[in-house]
């Protein structure tokens, strides 16, 4: 995989460089609530701009239905990128149409433009190879060189991620190079003890990675909504907690495998419960009750790990040489259910080894809860991409860059 440093050494002054970034940031209307992914691509964009490239930044945002939708415009992200770069960033109001063509044509050496949401064109996400290729051809017409730096999208076989690199000289940006280097530390020559903390809503989203980690990790700590399927598999009452009953056989098998293989699979010993899901907008007090994990009332829902579990998980992370964490321990968006996620984050900060926050909600939680990002070894920008890499899958966006 060629890197941006190789591209810079070859010279980029005057060249149109297409940077596939990941500007898929959360929005409250037009207000960005977490700009982590924009900040992550700044080093690549700045290096190219400083070297005299005419930089075209492209990304998706949300899940529009293959047509323009103002709710998913990249305009706020373009404005924020300009603030972070300290320079004006041009914005094209389409992807490959008149606005994009004229905006790119108007760039001078060192200038930066952002084109509109790639998913406003159905060809970006099409499963039809011909339709996807046709969109990639149009994108290729905007540029001379391709730089892949949208790690959060490399597990998608989309036009700008998979097809476009095949049409232009292609290189990996700083973010992708960093992310791949980190993931190799989690899969090759891992320093032990290796502890993995998994949370989030659905156990089905994590089964494949658990399958892989049972042969690699020393300890697995389970929290979040997915924990209740494990507790149910142990025969516990879980009340109205999030439950994927169809996954109980798989979860049971994994618990048995963990025991046979000597992997410590740790489940909550107590949880915070309530009969009502908290109001995440008003943050009104929820007044949860703490109960043992095997004593959840039938009319109550588990919404966070309890205080004893927080201590337990912190102790299991205290000597870790390598940690991977993906998924919050509870409904961290509400202060009454944030303590479990906060405790795991703090345990990573305190751990002596290399700590990785695996993107998605975990990365958002770290920032929302006020942690210093520099206190962690690495905060990934791509939760889904990280998990699929750890599952051993071939990621289309990385394969295209290696070609």
ROTORPA-485946 format. One record per residue (C-alpha): x, y, z; residue in one letter; residue number from 1. Coordinates in pm, whole numbers. Example, Ala and Ser with C-alpha at 12.3 -4.5 7.8 and 13.67 -1.06 7.14 Angstrom:
! residues 2
R; 1230; -450; 780; A; 1
R; 1367; -106; 714; S; 2
END
This chain:
! residues 403
R; 0; 0; 0; X; 1
R; 156; 329; -110; X; 2
R; 128; 611; 140; X; 3
R; 78; 983; 116; X; 4
R; 444; 1038; 203; X; 5
R; 539; 864; -120; X; 6
R; 294; 1083; -309; X; 7
R; 435; 1398; -152; X; 8
R; 789; 1293; -240; X; 9
R; 681; 1259; -603; X; 10
R; 538; 1612; -598; X; 11
R; 174; 1718; -603; X; 12
R; 189; 2090; -688; X; 13
R; -83; 2171; -937; X; 14
R; -233; 1821; -925; X; 15
R; -599; 1763; -846; X; 16
R; -599; 1522; -550; X; 17
R; -924; 1349; -457; X; 18
R; -932; 1273; -83; X; 19
R; -1198; 1023; 19; X; 20
R; -1250; 1133; 378; X; 21
R; -1502; 1033; 641; X; 22
R; -1692; 1346; 737; X; 23
R; -1991; 1144; 857; X; 24
R; -2038; 1347; 1173; X; 25
R; -2344; 1363; 1399; X; 26
R; -2562; 1670; 1345; X; 27
R; -2824; 1845; 1552; X; 28
R; -2990; 2030; 1267; X; 29
R; -2689; 2200; 1110; X; 30
R; -2478; 2193; 1428; X; 31
R; -2200; 1936; 1446; X; 32
R; -2210; 1765; 1786; X; 33
R; -1881; 1573; 1747; X; 34
R; -1618; 1684; 1496; X; 35
R; -1371; 1404; 1568; X; 36
R; -1385; 1256; 1219; X; 37
R; -1324; 1595; 1057; X; 38
R; -1024; 1660; 1278; X; 39
R; -888; 1316; 1191; X; 40
R; -851; 1398; 820; X; 41
R; -696; 1743; 871; X; 42
R; -331; 1621; 869; X; 43
R; -375; 1462; 526; X; 44
R; -561; 1756; 375; X; 45
R; -317; 2010; 521; X; 46
R; -9; 1820; 400; X; 47
R; -148; 1807; 46; X; 48
R; -257; 2170; 51; X; 49
R; 77; 2288; 187; X; 50
R; 250; 2098; -93; X; 51
R; 47; 2284; -355; X; 52
R; -214; 2022; -442; X; 53
R; -564; 2122; -546; X; 54
R; -751; 1916; -291; X; 55
R; -1100; 1776; -349; X; 56
R; -1247; 1631; -30; X; 57
R; -1538; 1390; -62; X; 58
R; -1745; 1194; 188; X; 59
R; -2085; 1056; 270; X; 60
R; -2304; 1167; 559; X; 61
R; -2592; 963; 695; X; 62
R; -2813; 745; 479; X; 63
R; -2991; 956; 217; X; 64
R; -3181; 754; -43; X; 65
R; -2956; 817; -342; X; 66
R; -3091; 1168; -400; X; 67
R; -3023; 1516; -258; X; 68
R; -3161; 1571; 91; X; 69
R; -3080; 1899; 274; X; 70
R; -3083; 1719; 609; X; 71
R; -2769; 1531; 502; X; 72
R; -2575; 1811; 337; X; 73
R; -2200; 1824; 394; X; 74
R; -2207; 2205; 409; X; 75
R; -2162; 2217; 790; X; 76
R; -1871; 1972; 767; X; 77
R; -1708; 2179; 492; X; 78
R; -1736; 2491; 705; X; 79
R; -1584; 2314; 1004; X; 80
R; -1300; 2176; 793; X; 81
R; -1221; 2531; 683; X; 82
R; -1212; 2646; 1046; X; 83
R; -973; 2366; 1139; X; 84
R; -749; 2434; 841; X; 85
R; -758; 2807; 901; X; 86
R; -849; 2878; 540; X; 87
R; -1154; 2914; 321; X; 88
R; -1285; 2584; 183; X; 89
R; -1495; 2595; -132; X; 90
R; -1815; 2390; -137; X; 91
R; -1974; 2227; -440; X; 92
R; -2349; 2180; -418; X; 93
R; -2346; 1852; -611; X; 94
R; -2116; 1552; -655; X; 95
R; -2027; 1534; -1025; X; 96
R; -2251; 1798; -1179; X; 97
R; -2202; 2157; -1286; X; 98
R; -2125; 2288; -938; X; 99
R; -1860; 2023; -867; X; 100
R; -1701; 2067; -1209; X; 101
R; -1682; 2446; -1185; X; 102
R; -1570; 2443; -820; X; 103
R; -1282; 2206; -895; X; 104
R; -1188; 2397; -1209; X; 105
R; -1167; 2715; -1002; X; 106
R; -917; 2576; -752; X; 107
R; -566; 2712; -753; X; 108
R; -258; 2543; -605; X; 109
R; -303; 2477; -232; X; 110
R; -678; 2540; -228; X; 111
R; -932; 2295; -87; X; 112
R; -1289; 2213; -189; X; 113
R; -1552; 1980; -49; X; 114
R; -1807; 1827; -285; X; 115
R; -2160; 1744; -170; X; 116
R; -2261; 1417; -3; X; 117
R; -2158; 1126; -226; X; 118
R; -2470; 932; -130; X; 119
R; -2684; 1194; -302; X; 120
R; -2594; 990; -611; X; 121
R; -2742; 638; -623; X; 122
R; -2428; 511; -797; X; 123
R; -2222; 553; -480; X; 124
R; -2386; 270; -288; X; 125
R; -2532; 67; -575; X; 126
R; -2491; -309; -565; X; 127
R; -2489; -302; -946; X; 128
R; -2126; -299; -1059; X; 129
R; -2207; -113; -1379; X; 130
R; -2398; 168; -1204; X; 131
R; -2126; 202; -944; X; 132
R; -1853; 207; -1209; X; 133
R; -2032; 478; -1406; X; 134
R; -2036; 704; -1098; X; 135
R; -1671; 624; -1027; X; 136
R; -1584; 724; -1385; X; 137
R; -1744; 1064; -1332; X; 138
R; -1563; 1115; -1002; X; 139
R; -1234; 1017; -1166; X; 140
R; -1286; 1298; -1414; X; 141
R; -1249; 1550; -1131; X; 142
R; -901; 1440; -1025; X; 143
R; -552; 1323; -1115; X; 144
R; -471; 1131; -797; X; 145
R; -670; 945; -529; X; 146
R; -594; 944; -157; X; 147
R; -800; 713; 62; X; 148
R; -838; 847; 415; X; 149
R; -1196; 761; 512; X; 150
R; -1128; 466; 740; X; 151
R; -1486; 460; 865; X; 152
R; -1602; 363; 514; X; 153
R; -1335; 113; 402; X; 154
R; -1558; -184; 482; X; 155
R; -1808; -63; 220; X; 156
R; -1789; -167; -144; X; 157
R; -1891; 178; -263; X; 158
R; -1792; 369; -575; X; 159
R; -1568; 626; -407; X; 160
R; -1410; 366; -178; X; 161
R; -1364; 61; -400; X; 162
R; -1408; 153; -767; X; 163
R; -1249; 498; -786; X; 164
R; -900; 399; -663; X; 165
R; -876; 158; -957; X; 166
R; -912; 450; -1197; X; 167
R; -642; 677; -1055; X; 168
R; -296; 649; -899; X; 169
R; -387; 576; -539; X; 170
R; -233; 623; -195; X; 171
R; -331; 580; 170; X; 172
R; -367; 897; 376; X; 173
R; -224; 943; 723; X; 174
R; -541; 835; 902; X; 175
R; -578; 504; 719; X; 176
R; -208; 428; 761; X; 177
R; -240; 492; 1135; X; 178
R; -560; 288; 1172; X; 179
R; -414; -14; 991; X; 180
R; -98; 6; 1200; X; 181
R; -305; 4; 1519; X; 182
R; -519; -289; 1408; X; 183
R; -210; -491; 1331; X; 184
R; -107; -441; 1694; X; 185
R; -438; -602; 1791; X; 186
R; -399; -900; 1558; X; 187
R; -27; -964; 1512; X; 188
R; 224; -1017; 1795; X; 189
R; -20; -892; 2059; X; 190
R; 121; -789; 2396; X; 191
R; -51; -971; 2686; X; 192
R; -268; -968; 2886; X; 193
R; -498; -876; 2598; X; 194
R; -837; -755; 2725; X; 195
R; -1136; -675; 2506; X; 196
R; -1439; -485; 2635; X; 197
R; -1749; -511; 2416; X; 198
R; -2075; -323; 2464; X; 199
R; -2343; -168; 2250; X; 200
R; -2699; -267; 2180; X; 201
R; -2702; -585; 1973; X; 202
R; -2506; -901; 2040; X; 203
R; -2563; -1001; 1677; X; 204
R; -2336; -713; 1570; X; 205
R; -2050; -857; 1775; X; 206
R; -2083; -1236; 1732; X; 207
R; -1830; -1260; 1449; X; 208
R; -1567; -1060; 1636; X; 209
R; -1628; -1260; 1956; X; 210
R; -1576; -1575; 1750; X; 211
R; -1233; -1447; 1641; X; 212
R; -1135; -1305; 1979; X; 213
R; -1201; -1632; 2161; X; 214
R; -880; -1752; 2002; X; 215
R; -682; -1434; 2068; X; 216
R; -793; -1242; 2377; X; 217
R; -721; -1336; 2738; X; 218
R; -1035; -1169; 2875; X; 219
R; -1365; -1053; 2727; X; 220
R; -1574; -805; 2925; X; 221
R; -1936; -785; 2812; X; 222
R; -2163; -487; 2877; X; 223
R; -2430; -273; 2714; X; 224
R; -2757; -402; 2577; X; 225
R; -2585; -710; 2438; X; 226
R; -2507; -831; 2791; X; 227
R; -2869; -924; 2858; X; 228
R; -2866; -1196; 2593; X; 229
R; -2566; -1347; 2774; X; 230
R; -2744; -1318; 3110; X; 231
R; -3056; -1479; 2965; X; 232
R; -2840; -1762; 2827; X; 233
R; -2727; -1824; 3186; X; 234
R; -3091; -1867; 3283; X; 235
R; -3136; -1525; 3446; X; 236
R; -3451; -1315; 3431; X; 237
R; -3376; -1001; 3226; X; 238
R; -3715; -832; 3247; X; 239
R; -3785; -597; 2956; X; 240
R; -3415; -546; 2884; X; 241
R; -3290; -551; 2527; X; 242
R; -3280; -917; 2430; X; 243
R; -3201; -1108; 2110; X; 244
R; -3356; -1442; 2197; X; 245
R; -3258; -1597; 1864; X; 246
R; -2892; -1542; 1952; X; 247
R; -2903; -1737; 2279; X; 248
R; -2777; -2065; 2123; X; 249
R; -2475; -1888; 1971; X; 250
R; -2404; -1700; 2294; X; 251
R; -2427; -2025; 2494; X; 252
R; -2181; -2191; 2258; X; 253
R; -1936; -1900; 2292; X; 254
R; -1952; -1911; 2671; X; 255
R; -1875; -2283; 2661; X; 256
R; -1589; -2227; 2417; X; 257
R; -1445; -1952; 2633; X; 258
R; -1442; -2181; 2935; X; 259
R; -1276; -2465; 2743; X; 260
R; -1014; -2239; 2584; X; 261
R; -923; -2058; 2905; X; 262
R; -1056; -1720; 2794; X; 263
R; -1210; -1530; 3082; X; 264
R; -1554; -1412; 2972; X; 265
R; -1679; -1163; 3230; X; 266
R; -2045; -1059; 3259; X; 267
R; -2211; -792; 3476; X; 268
R; -2273; -885; 3838; X; 269
R; -2512; -594; 3895; X; 270
R; -2706; -353; 3673; X; 271
R; -2901; -28; 3686; X; 272
R; -3268; -84; 3602; X; 273
R; -3581; 121; 3543; X; 274
R; -3931; 63; 3417; X; 275
R; -3890; 349; 3167; X; 276
R; -3627; 437; 2910; X; 277
R; -3471; 776; 2998; X; 278
R; -3552; 1098; 2812; X; 279
R; -3230; 1172; 2623; X; 280
R; -3339; 1520; 2517; X; 281
R; -3437; 1674; 2849; X; 282
R; -3202; 1452; 3054; X; 283
R; -3469; 1450; 3324; X; 284
R; -3365; 1248; 3632; X; 285
R; -3431; 878; 3578; X; 286
R; -3378; 754; 3936; X; 287
R; -3266; 401; 3847; X; 288
R; -3241; 113; 4093; X; 289
R; -2935; -110; 4129; X; 290
R; -3003; -485; 4139; X; 291
R; -2796; -801; 4111; X; 292
R; -2759; -929; 3755; X; 293
R; -2956; -1241; 3846; X; 294
R; -3238; -1042; 4010; X; 295
R; -3371; -809; 3742; X; 296
R; -3745; -755; 3803; X; 297
R; -3975; -876; 3524; X; 298
R; -4107; -523; 3460; X; 299
R; -3766; -350; 3461; X; 300
R; -3506; -279; 3193; X; 301
R; -3130; -294; 3240; X; 302
R; -2973; 33; 3120; X; 303
R; -2616; 33; 3259; X; 304
R; -2371; -184; 3447; X; 305
R; -2382; -138; 3822; X; 306
R; -2118; -14; 4070; X; 307
R; -1983; -361; 4157; X; 308
R; -1946; -443; 3788; X; 309
R; -1761; -117; 3732; X; 310
R; -1509; -215; 4000; X; 311
R; -1486; -567; 3858; X; 312
R; -1421; -449; 3503; X; 313
R; -1167; -192; 3621; X; 314
R; -978; -470; 3801; X; 315
R; -981; -685; 3488; X; 316
R; -830; -397; 3290; X; 317
R; -576; -290; 3551; X; 318
R; -288; -508; 3427; X; 319
R; -373; -508; 3057; X; 320
R; -86; -473; 2810; X; 321
R; -332; -442; 2519; X; 322
R; -695; -325; 2534; X; 323
R; -960; -295; 2264; X; 324
R; -1292; -139; 2361; X; 325
R; -1593; -116; 2133; X; 326
R; -1940; -22; 2251; X; 327
R; -2071; 169; 2556; X; 328
R; -2168; -11; 2875; X; 329
R; -2506; 161; 2899; X; 330
R; -2716; 452; 2781; X; 331
R; -2426; 693; 2829; X; 332
R; -2616; 981; 2666; X; 333
R; -2810; 1018; 2991; X; 334
R; -2611; 1116; 3303; X; 335
R; -2787; 859; 3524; X; 336
R; -2663; 578; 3297; X; 337
R; -2320; 709; 3201; X; 338
R; -2118; 582; 3496; X; 339
R; -2053; 235; 3353; X; 340
R; -1913; 370; 3028; X; 341
R; -1718; 634; 3220; X; 342
R; -1567; 368; 3446; X; 343
R; -1446; 159; 3153; X; 344
R; -1302; 467; 2983; X; 345
R; -1120; 563; 3303; X; 346
R; -988; 207; 3338; X; 347
R; -839; 236; 2988; X; 348
R; -676; 564; 3085; X; 349
R; -527; 396; 3393; X; 350
R; -423; 75; 3216; X; 351
R; -46; 39; 3168; X; 352
R; -58; -91; 2813; X; 353
R; -169; 10; 2463; X; 354
R; -536; 111; 2466; X; 355
R; -764; 137; 2163; X; 356
R; -1112; 289; 2162; X; 357
R; -1283; 119; 1870; X; 358
R; -1475; 402; 1708; X; 359
R; -1849; 460; 1679; X; 360
R; -2039; 522; 2001; X; 361
R; -1732; 446; 2213; X; 362
R; -1538; 729; 2054; X; 363
R; -1836; 962; 2092; X; 364
R; -1872; 862; 2455; X; 365
R; -1509; 939; 2533; X; 366
R; -1550; 1291; 2401; X; 367
R; -1900; 1343; 2544; X; 368
R; -1785; 1237; 2890; X; 369
R; -1495; 1482; 2884; X; 370
R; -1192; 1254; 2856; X; 371
R; -867; 1379; 2705; X; 372
R; -826; 1192; 2378; X; 373
R; -450; 1190; 2426; X; 374
R; -496; 971; 2734; X; 375
R; -575; 675; 2506; X; 376
R; -334; 495; 2278; X; 377
R; -568; 540; 1982; X; 378
R; -929; 640; 1917; X; 379
R; -1052; 484; 1595; X; 380
R; -1277; 670; 1353; X; 381
R; -1443; 353; 1226; X; 382
R; -1627; 118; 1460; X; 383
R; -1769; -109; 1189; X; 384
R; -1445; -112; 992; X; 385
R; -1242; -193; 1304; X; 386
R; -1470; -483; 1395; X; 387
R; -1464; -630; 1044; X; 388
R; -1084; -608; 1036; X; 389
R; -1067; -793; 1369; X; 390
R; -1310; -1050; 1229; X; 391
R; -1052; -1124; 961; X; 392
R; -1262; -992; 675; X; 393
R; -1114; -834; 363; X; 394
R; -1211; -466; 363; X; 395
R; -1286; -343; 8; X; 396
R; -1141; 3; 63; X; 397
R; -810; -132; 192; X; 398
R; -793; -397; -80; X; 399
R; -837; -126; -344; X; 400
R; -549; 75; -198; X; 401
R; -323; -230; -185; X; 402
R; -393; -316; -548; X; 403
END
